[in-house]
């Protein structure tokens, strides 16, 4: 369990390093839809602090029905490549 937490922490740090320089709103989420990290563009868009988004569920911040969000997350899980899509806030 500790190894999983460590790996998640490393992935989160790598995401934050990459996402902070990109202008596009970006979220790092796990397979259950929990928000693990975000970049400044998302926090500006939602008018929330990064800490307010951490550990929230994606379903709580988007306007799409939860079944559509689940379909998208499942498509992402099945692929090792980027899956195009968009969500409305």
Secondary structure, DSSP 4 states (H G I P E B T S, - for coil): -HHHHHHHHHHHHHHHHHHTT-SS--EEE-TT-BEEEE-HHHHHHHT--HHHHTT-BGGGT--S-HHHHHHHHHHHHH-SS--------
